[in-house]
Amino acid sequence: MRRLMLLRHTKSDWPQGAADRGRPLNERGREVAPLMGAYLARHALLPDRILVSPTRRTLETLELASRPLPLTCEPVVDERIYEASADHLLDLLRRQPDTCHQLLVVGHNPGLQDLALRLIATGDADARRRLAEKYPTGGLTVIDFAVDDWSAVHPRSGRLDRFVVPKMLDAPAD
């Protein structure tokens, strides 16, 4: 089995003159990221590989979210995640090593939402409906695949385990 966790960066600012890649988290984003990390830890959603977009907001989200996690791996900053389409993210997913069983990808919309919707075949219908309606900042999707390696993952091959948004954790969101 393989498990994919997709975490959208938490809420960010866009200071005047700042480039998109340099946008920092705002106060709300800094509050939500540790809550999402605590949720991951509490539910034993522990990645053995982490891919993160190179933007400031994704790196800050991961840094804050990972504090409560007993991580056993170093995050890999991957340029391909920034502005990636669902097709590009799926290609990246399929190239993961066989040693990886639980992958966390910290990235952006619309790529994460589109990828999740493309991969899901079964699972929680209410969570899928919510996922299709909106993937807010700080949103976490967990998808399980009954495959032996990542190269076998294809559209509609996953089971949606959960879709968690900050509001479910009594935290402010979009």
DOTIZA-932140 format. One record per residue: residue in three letters; residue number from 1; z, x, y of N, C-alpha, C in turn. Coordinates in steps of 0.1 Angstrom, whole numbers, always signed. Layout:
N
+--------+-----+-------+-------+-------+-------+-------+-------+-------+-------+-------+
: residu : num :    nz :    nx :    ny :   caz :   cax :   cay :    cz :    cx :    cy :
+--------+-----+-------+-------+-------+-------+-------+-------+-------+-------+-------+
:    ALA : NUM :     Z :     X :     Y :     Z :     X :     Y :     Z :     X :     Y :
...
+--------+-----+-------+-------+-------+-------+-------+-------+-------+-------+-------+
//
This chain:
174
+--------+-----+-------+-------+-------+-------+-------+-------+-------+-------+-------+
: residu : num :    nz :    nx :    ny :   caz :   cax :   cay :    cz :    cx :    cy :
+--------+-----+-------+-------+-------+-------+-------+-------+-------+-------+-------+
:    MET :   1 :    +0 :    +8 :   -12 :    +0 :    +0 :    +0 :    +0 :    +9 :   +13 :
:    ARG :   2 :    -7 :    +4 :   +23 :    -7 :   +10 :   +36 :    -2 :    +0 :   +46 :
:    ARG :   3 :    +6 :    +5 :   +56 :   +11 :    -3 :   +67 :    +6 :    +2 :   +80 :
:    LEU :   4 :    +1 :    -7 :   +88 :    -4 :    -3 :  +102 :    +5 :   -10 :  +112 :
:    MET :   5 :   +10 :    -2 :  +121 :   +18 :    -8 :  +132 :   +10 :    -5 :  +145 :
:    LEU :   6 :    +7 :   -15 :  +153 :    +0 :   -14 :  +165 :    +9 :   -17 :  +177 :
:    LEU :   7 :   +12 :    -8 :  +185 :   +21 :   -10 :  +197 :   +13 :    -8 :  +210 :
:    ARG :   8 :   +13 :   -19 :  +217 :    +7 :   -18 :  +231 :   +17 :   -12 :  +240 :
:    HIS :   9 :   +12 :    -3 :  +249 :   +22 :    +3 :  +258 :   +29 :    -8 :  +266 :
:    THR :  10 :   +41 :    -4 :  +271 :   +49 :   -14 :  +278 :   +43 :   -15 :  +293 :
:    LYS :  11 :   +49 :   -23 :  +301 :   +45 :   -27 :  +314 :   +44 :   -14 :  +323 :
:    SER :  12 :   +33 :   -13 :  +330 :   +31 :    -1 :  +339 :   +29 :    -5 :  +353 :
:    ASP :  13 :   +30 :    +5 :  +362 :   +27 :    +4 :  +376 :   +13 :    +9 :  +378 :
:    TRP :  14 :    +8 :    +6 :  +390 :    -5 :   +13 :  +393 :    -4 :   +17 :  +408 :
:    PRO :  15 :    +3 :   +28 :  +410 :    +5 :   +33 :  +424 :    -8 :   +35 :  +431 :
:    GLN :  16 :    -8 :   +33 :  +444 :   -20 :   +35 :  +452 :   -25 :   +49 :  +450 :
:    GLY :  17 :   -38 :   +51 :  +447 :   -44 :   +64 :  +446 :   -42 :   +70 :  +432 :
:    ALA :  18 :   -35 :   +64 :  +423 :   -33 :   +69 :  +410 :   -45 :   +66 :  +401 :
:    ALA :  19 :   -48 :   +75 :  +393 :   -59 :   +73 :  +383 :   -53 :   +65 :  +371 :
:    ASP :  20 :   -62 :   +58 :  +364 :   -57 :   +49 :  +353 :   -49 :   +57 :  +343 :
:    ARG :  21 :   -53 :   +69 :  +340 :   -46 :   +76 :  +329 :   -32 :   +81 :  +334 :
:    GLY :  22 :   -30 :   +81 :  +347 :   -17 :   +86 :  +352 :    -7 :   +75 :  +356 :
:    ARG :  23 :   -10 :   +63 :  +352 :    -1 :   +52 :  +356 :   +12 :   +53 :  +348 :
:    PRO :  24 :   +23 :   +53 :  +355 :   +36 :   +54 :  +348 :   +41 :   +40 :  +345 :
:    LEU :  25 :   +51 :   +40 :  +336 :   +58 :   +27 :  +333 :   +65 :   +22 :  +345 :
:    ASN :  26 :   +67 :    +9 :  +347 :   +75 :    +4 :  +357 :   +89 :    +2 :  +351 :
:    GLU :  27 :   +98 :    -3 :  +359 :  +112 :    -5 :  +355 :  +112 :   -14 :  +342 :
:    ARG :  28 :  +105 :   -25 :  +342 :  +104 :   -34 :  +331 :   +99 :   -27 :  +318 :
:    GLY :  29 :   +89 :   -19 :  +320 :   +83 :   -11 :  +309 :   +94 :    -1 :  +303 :
:    ARG :  30 :  +101 :    +5 :  +312 :  +112 :   +14 :  +308 :  +123 :    +7 :  +301 :
:    GLU :  31 :  +125 :    -5 :  +304 :  +135 :   -13 :  +297 :  +131 :   -18 :  +283 :
:    VAL :  32 :  +118 :   -22 :  +282 :  +113 :   -28 :  +270 :  +110 :   -18 :  +259 :
:    ALA :  33 :  +105 :    -6 :  +263 :  +102 :    +4 :  +253 :  +113 :    +7 :  +243 :
:    PRO :  34 :  +125 :   +10 :  +248 :  +136 :   +13 :  +238 :  +140 :    +1 :  +230 :
:    LEU :  35 :  +138 :   -11 :  +235 :  +141 :   -23 :  +227 :  +131 :   -24 :  +215 :
:    MET :  36 :  +118 :   -21 :  +218 :  +109 :   -22 :  +207 :  +112 :   -11 :  +197 :
:    GLY :  37 :  +116 :    +1 :  +201 :  +120 :   +11 :  +192 :  +132 :    +7 :  +184 :
:    ALA :  38 :  +142 :    +1 :  +190 :  +153 :    -4 :  +183 :  +149 :   -14 :  +172 :
:    TYR :  39 :  +140 :   -23 :  +176 :  +135 :   -33 :  +166 :  +128 :   -26 :  +154 :
:    LEU :  40 :  +120 :   -16 :  +157 :  +114 :    -8 :  +146 :  +124 :    -2 :  +137 :
:    ALA :  41 :  +135 :    +4 :  +143 :  +145 :   +10 :  +135 :  +153 :    +0 :  +127 :
:    ARG :  42 :  +157 :   -11 :  +133 :  +165 :   -21 :  +127 :  +157 :   -28 :  +115 :
:    HIS :  43 :  +144 :   -28 :  +115 :  +136 :   -34 :  +105 :  +130 :   -24 :   +96 :
:    ALA :  44 :  +134 :   -12 :   +97 :  +129 :    -1 :   +88 :  +114 :    +0 :   +89 :
:    LEU :  45 :  +109 :    -1 :  +101 :   +94 :    +1 :  +103 :   +93 :   +15 :  +108 :
:    LEU :  46 :   +93 :   +24 :   +99 :   +94 :   +38 :  +102 :   +81 :   +45 :   +99 :
:    PRO :  47 :   +73 :   +49 :  +109 :   +60 :   +56 :  +107 :   +62 :   +70 :  +101 :
:    ASP :  48 :   +52 :   +73 :   +92 :   +52 :   +87 :   +88 :   +40 :   +94 :   +94 :
:    ARG :  49 :   +33 :   +87 :  +103 :   +23 :   +93 :  +112 :   +22 :   +85 :  +124 :
:    ILE :  50 :   +20 :   +91 :  +136 :   +19 :   +84 :  +149 :    +7 :   +90 :  +156 :
:    LEU :  51 :    -2 :   +81 :  +161 :   -13 :   +84 :  +169 :   -10 :   +77 :  +183 :
:    VAL :  52 :   -12 :   +84 :  +194 :    -9 :   +79 :  +207 :   -21 :   +83 :  +216 :
:    SER :  53 :   -24 :   +73 :  +225 :   -34 :   +76 :  +235 :   -28 :   +86 :  +245 :
:    PRO :  54 :   -37 :   +94 :  +252 :   -32 :  +104 :  +261 :   -28 :  +100 :  +275 :
:    THR :  55 :   -27 :   +87 :  +277 :   -23 :   +82 :  +290 :    -8 :   +83 :  +292 :
:    ARG :  56 :    -4 :   +84 :  +305 :   +10 :   +86 :  +308 :   +18 :   +74 :  +303 :
:    ARG :  57 :   +13 :   +61 :  +305 :   +20 :   +50 :  +301 :   +22 :   +49 :  +286 :
:    THR :  58 :   +12 :   +53 :  +278 :   +14 :   +53 :  +263 :   +24 :   +64 :  +259 :
:    LEU :  59 :   +23 :   +75 :  +265 :   +32 :   +86 :  +261 :   +46 :   +83 :  +265 :
:    GLU :  60 :   +48 :   +77 :  +277 :   +62 :   +73 :  +281 :   +67 :   +62 :  +272 :
:    THR :  61 :   +58 :   +52 :  +268 :   +63 :   +42 :  +259 :   +67 :   +48 :  +246 :
:    LEU :  62 :   +60 :   +57 :  +240 :   +63 :   +63 :  +227 :   +76 :   +71 :  +229 :
:    GLU :  63 :   +77 :   +79 :  +239 :   +89 :   +87 :  +241 :  +102 :   +78 :  +241 :
:    LEU :  64 :  +102 :   +67 :  +249 :  +113 :   +58 :  +250 :  +115 :   +50 :  +237 :
:    ALA :  65 :  +105 :   +46 :  +231 :  +106 :   +38 :  +219 :  +110 :   +46 :  +207 :
:    SER :  66 :  +107 :   +59 :  +207 :  +111 :   +67 :  +195 :  +125 :   +72 :  +195 :
:    ARG :  67 :  +132 :   +71 :  +206 :  +146 :   +76 :  +207 :  +155 :   +70 :  +196 :
:    PRO :  68 :  +155 :   +57 :  +193 :  +163 :   +52 :  +182 :  +158 :   +54 :  +168 :
:    LEU :  69 :  +146 :   +60 :  +167 :  +139 :   +61 :  +154 :  +142 :   +75 :  +147 :
:    PRO :  70 :  +145 :   +75 :  +134 :  +147 :   +87 :  +127 :  +133 :   +93 :  +123 :
:    LEU :  71 :  +125 :   +98 :  +133 :  +112 :  +102 :  +130 :  +111 :  +115 :  +121 :
:    THR :  72 :  +101 :  +115 :  +113 :   +99 :  +127 :  +104 :   +86 :  +133 :  +107 :
:    CYS :  73 :   +79 :  +129 :  +118 :   +66 :  +134 :  +121 :   +65 :  +136 :  +136 :
:    GLU :  74 :   +56 :  +145 :  +140 :   +53 :  +148 :  +154 :   +41 :  +138 :  +158 :
:    PRO :  75 :   +42 :  +132 :  +169 :   +31 :  +123 :  +173 :   +18 :  +132 :  +176 :
:    VAL :  76 :    +7 :  +126 :  +173 :    -6 :  +132 :  +175 :   -13 :  +125 :  +187 :
:    VAL :  77 :   -15 :  +132 :  +198 :   -21 :  +126 :  +210 :   -36 :  +127 :  +207 :
:    ASP :  78 :   -42 :  +115 :  +207 :   -56 :  +114 :  +203 :   -65 :  +107 :  +214 :
:    GLU :  79 :   -73 :  +115 :  +220 :   -82 :  +111 :  +231 :   -90 :   +98 :  +227 :
:    ARG :  80 :   -94 :   +97 :  +214 :  -102 :   +86 :  +210 :   -96 :   +72 :  +212 :
:    ILE :  81 :   -83 :   +72 :  +213 :   -76 :   +59 :  +214 :   -78 :   +52 :  +228 :
:    TYR :  82 :   -79 :   +61 :  +238 :   -81 :   +56 :  +252 :   -94 :   +49 :  +253 :
:    GLU :  83 :   -94 :   +36 :  +257 :  -106 :   +28 :  +259 :  -113 :   +25 :  +247 :
:    ALA :  84 :  -107 :   +27 :  +235 :  -114 :   +25 :  +222 :  -117 :   +11 :  +219 :
:    SER :  85 :  -128 :    +8 :  +214 :  -131 :    -6 :  +209 :  -125 :    -7 :  +195 :
:    ALA :  86 :  -125 :   -19 :  +190 :  -120 :   -22 :  +176 :  -128 :   -14 :  +166 :
:    ASP :  87 :  -141 :   -13 :  +168 :  -149 :    -5 :  +158 :  -145 :   +10 :  +158 :
:    HIS :  88 :  -142 :   +15 :  +170 :  -138 :   +29 :  +170 :  -124 :   +31 :  +165 :
:    LEU :  89 :  -115 :   +22 :  +167 :  -102 :   +23 :  +162 :  -102 :   +21 :  +147 :
:    LEU :  90 :  -110 :   +13 :  +141 :  -112 :   +11 :  +127 :  -117 :   +24 :  +121 :
:    ASP :  91 :  -127 :   +30 :  +127 :  -132 :   +43 :  +122 :  -121 :   +53 :  +122 :
:    LEU :  92 :  -113 :   +54 :  +132 :  -102 :   +63 :  +133 :   -92 :   +61 :  +122 :
:    LEU :  93 :   -89 :   +48 :  +120 :   -79 :   +44 :  +110 :   -84 :   +48 :   +96 :
:    ARG :  94 :   -96 :   +47 :   +93 :  -102 :   +50 :   +80 :  -102 :   +65 :   +77 :
:    ARG :  95 :  -100 :   +73 :   +87 :  -100 :   +88 :   +86 :   -86 :   +94 :   +84 :
:    GLN :  96 :   -76 :   +85 :   +83 :   -62 :   +90 :   +82 :   -60 :   +96 :   +68 :
:    PRO :  97 :   -51 :  +106 :   +67 :   -49 :  +113 :   +55 :   -42 :  +104 :   +44 :
:    ASP :  98 :   -44 :  +107 :   +32 :   -38 :  +100 :   +21 :   -23 :  +101 :   +21 :
:    THR :  99 :   -18 :  +111 :   +27 :    -3 :  +113 :   +28 :    +3 :  +103 :   +37 :
:    CYS : 100 :    -5 :   +97 :   +46 :    +1 :   +87 :   +55 :    +1 :   +73 :   +49 :
:    HIS : 101 :   +13 :   +67 :   +49 :   +15 :   +54 :   +43 :   +18 :   +43 :   +54 :
:    GLN : 102 :   +25 :   +48 :   +64 :   +29 :   +39 :   +75 :   +25 :   +45 :   +89 :
:    LEU : 103 :   +14 :   +40 :   +94 :    +8 :   +45 :  +106 :   +12 :   +37 :  +119 :
:    LEU : 104 :   +16 :   +44 :  +129 :   +19 :   +37 :  +142 :    +8 :   +42 :  +152 :
:    VAL : 105 :    +1 :   +33 :  +158 :    -8 :   +36 :  +169 :    -3 :   +30 :  +182 :
:    VAL : 106 :    -1 :   +38 :  +192 :    +3 :   +34 :  +205 :    -9 :   +35 :  +214 :
:    GLY : 107 :   -13 :   +23 :  +219 :   -26 :   +23 :  +227 :   -27 :   +11 :  +236 :
:    HIS : 108 :   -39 :    +6 :  +238 :   -42 :    -3 :  +249 :   -50 :   -15 :  +244 :
:    ASN : 109 :   -50 :   -25 :  +253 :   -59 :   -37 :  +251 :   -71 :   -35 :  +258 :
:    PRO : 110 :   -82 :   -41 :  +254 :   -84 :   -51 :  +244 :   -85 :   -45 :  +230 :
:    GLY : 111 :   -86 :   -32 :  +228 :   -88 :   -26 :  +215 :   -78 :   -29 :  +205 :
:    LEU : 112 :   -65 :   -29 :  +208 :   -55 :   -32 :  +198 :   -56 :   -46 :  +193 :
:    GLN : 113 :   -57 :   -55 :  +202 :   -58 :   -70 :  +199 :   -70 :   -73 :  +191 :
:    ASP : 114 :   -82 :   -67 :  +195 :   -94 :   -70 :  +188 :   -93 :   -64 :  +174 :
:    LEU : 115 :   -88 :   -52 :  +172 :   -86 :   -46 :  +159 :   -77 :   -54 :  +150 :
:    ALA : 116 :   -66 :   -58 :  +155 :   -57 :   -66 :  +147 :   -63 :   -79 :  +142 :
:    LEU : 117 :   -70 :   -86 :  +151 :   -77 :   -99 :  +147 :   -88 :   -96 :  +137 :
:    ARG : 118 :   -95 :   -85 :  +138 :  -105 :   -82 :  +129 :  -100 :   -79 :  +115 :
:    LEU : 119 :   -88 :   -72 :  +114 :   -83 :   -68 :  +102 :   -76 :   -79 :   +94 :
:    ILE : 120 :   -70 :   -88 :  +101 :   -62 :   -98 :   +94 :   -70 :  -109 :   +86 :
:    ALA : 121 :   -66 :  -110 :   +73 :   -72 :  -121 :   +65 :   -61 :  -131 :   +62 :
:    THR : 122 :   -49 :  -127 :   +60 :   -38 :  -136 :   +56 :   -26 :  -133 :   +64 :
:    GLY : 123 :   -15 :  -141 :   +61 :    -2 :  -138 :   +68 :    +2 :  -150 :   +76 :
:    ASP : 124 :   +12 :  -147 :   +84 :   +19 :  -157 :   +92 :    +9 :  -163 :  +102 :
:    ALA : 125 :    +6 :  -176 :  +100 :    -4 :  -183 :  +108 :    +0 :  -185 :  +122 :
:    ASP : 126 :   +13 :  -188 :  +124 :   +18 :  -189 :  +138 :   +17 :  -176 :  +146 :
:    ALA : 127 :   +21 :  -165 :  +139 :   +20 :  -152 :  +145 :    +5 :  -149 :  +149 :
:    ARG : 128 :    -4 :  -152 :  +140 :   -18 :  -149 :  +142 :   -23 :  -157 :  +155 :
:    ARG : 129 :   -19 :  -170 :  +156 :   -23 :  -178 :  +167 :   -18 :  -172 :  +180 :
:    ARG : 130 :    -5 :  -167 :  +180 :    +1 :  -161 :  +192 :    -7 :  -148 :  +195 :
:    LEU : 131 :   -10 :  -141 :  +185 :   -17 :  -128 :  +187 :   -31 :  -130 :  +193 :
:    ALA : 132 :   -38 :  -141 :  +189 :   -51 :  -144 :  +194 :   -50 :  -149 :  +208 :
:    GLU : 133 :   -39 :  -156 :  +212 :   -38 :  -161 :  +226 :   -35 :  -150 :  +236 :
:    LYS : 134 :   -26 :  -141 :  +232 :   -22 :  -130 :  +242 :   -15 :  -119 :  +234 :
:    TYR : 135 :   -19 :  -107 :  +238 :   -12 :   -95 :  +233 :    -6 :   -88 :  +245 :
:    PRO : 136 :    +7 :   -92 :  +248 :   +13 :   -87 :  +260 :   +17 :   -72 :  +259 :
:    THR : 137 :   +19 :   -66 :  +270 :   +24 :   -52 :  +270 :   +37 :   -52 :  +262 :
:    GLY : 138 :   +38 :   -41 :  +254 :   +50 :   -40 :  +245 :   +49 :   -48 :  +232 :
:    GLY : 139 :   +37 :   -55 :  +230 :   +35 :   -62 :  +218 :   +34 :   -53 :  +206 :
:    LEU : 140 :   +39 :   -57 :  +194 :   +38 :   -50 :  +182 :   +32 :   -58 :  +171 :
:    THR : 141 :   +22 :   -53 :  +165 :   +16 :   -60 :  +153 :   +18 :   -51 :  +141 :
:    VAL : 142 :   +22 :   -57 :  +130 :   +24 :   -50 :  +117 :   +15 :   -57 :  +107 :
:    ILE : 143 :    +6 :   -49 :  +101 :    -4 :   -54 :   +91 :    -3 :   -45 :   +79 :
:    ASP : 144 :    -2 :   -52 :   +67 :    -1 :   -45 :   +55 :   -15 :   -46 :   +47 :
:    PHE : 145 :   -18 :   -35 :   +40 :   -31 :   -35 :   +32 :   -27 :   -31 :   +18 :
:    ALA : 146 :   -33 :   -38 :    +9 :   -31 :   -35 :    -6 :   -42 :   -26 :   -10 :
:    VAL : 147 :   -41 :   -14 :    -5 :   -51 :    -3 :    -8 :   -44 :   +10 :   -10 :
:    ASP : 148 :   -51 :   +19 :   -17 :   -45 :   +32 :   -20 :   -48 :   +43 :    -9 :
:    ASP : 149 :   -58 :   +40 :    -1 :   -60 :   +50 :   +10 :   -67 :   +43 :   +21 :
:    TRP : 150 :   -66 :   +49 :   +33 :   -70 :   +43 :   +45 :   -85 :   +40 :   +45 :
:    SER : 151 :   -93 :   +48 :   +38 :  -108 :   +46 :   +38 :  -112 :   +33 :   +32 :
:    ALA : 152 :  -103 :   +26 :   +25 :  -105 :   +13 :   +18 :  -102 :    +1 :   +28 :
:    VAL : 153 :   -97 :    +4 :   +39 :   -94 :    -7 :   +49 :  -107 :   -11 :   +55 :
:    HIS : 154 :  -109 :   -25 :   +56 :  -121 :   -30 :   +62 :  -117 :   -44 :   +68 :
:    PRO : 155 :  -126 :   -49 :   +76 :  -123 :   -62 :   +82 :  -118 :   -73 :   +72 :
:    ARG : 156 :  -108 :   -80 :   +77 :  -103 :   -91 :   +69 :   -97 :   -86 :   +55 :
:    SER : 157 :   -91 :   -74 :   +55 :   -85 :   -69 :   +43 :   -70 :   -68 :   +45 :
:    GLY : 158 :   -64 :   -72 :   +56 :   -50 :   -70 :   +58 :   -42 :   -83 :   +58 :
:    ARG : 159 :   -29 :   -82 :   +56 :   -20 :   -93 :   +57 :   -11 :   -91 :   +69 :
:    LEU : 160 :   -11 :  -101 :   +78 :    -2 :  -100 :   +90 :   +12 :  -102 :   +86 :
:    ASP : 161 :   +20 :   -91 :   +88 :   +34 :   -92 :   +84 :   +42 :   -98 :   +96 :
:    ARG : 162 :   +39 :   -93 :  +108 :   +46 :   -99 :  +120 :   +39 :   -95 :  +133 :
:    PHE : 163 :   +41 :  -103 :  +143 :   +37 :  -100 :  +156 :   +49 :  -102 :  +165 :
:    VAL : 164 :   +54 :   -92 :  +171 :   +66 :   -92 :  +179 :   +63 :   -89 :  +193 :
:    VAL : 165 :   +68 :   -97 :  +202 :   +66 :   -94 :  +217 :   +79 :   -93 :  +223 :
:    PRO : 166 :   +80 :   -86 :  +235 :   +93 :   -84 :  +241 :  +101 :   -96 :  +244 :
:    LYS : 167 :   +95 :  -107 :  +247 :  +102 :  -120 :  +250 :  +110 :  -124 :  +238 :
:    MET : 168 :  +106 :  -121 :  +226 :  +113 :  -124 :  +214 :  +126 :  -116 :  +212 :
:    LEU : 169 :  +127 :  -105 :  +220 :  +139 :   -96 :  +219 :  +147 :   -98 :  +232 :
:    ASP : 170 :  +145 :  -109 :  +238 :  +152 :  -112 :  +251 :  +150 :  -102 :  +261 :
:    ALA : 171 :  +138 :   -97 :  +262 :  +134 :   -87 :  +272 :  +122 :   -93 :  +280 :
:    PRO : 172 :  +122 :   -89 :  +293 :  +111 :   -94 :  +301 :   +97 :   -88 :  +296 :
:    ALA : 173 :   +87 :   -96 :  +297 :   +73 :   -91 :  +294 :   +64 :   -97 :  +304 :
:    ASP : 174 :   +51 :   -95 :  +302 :   +40 :  -100 :  +311 :   +43 :  -115 :  +314 :
+--------+-----+-------+-------+-------+-------+-------+-------+-------+-------+-------+
//
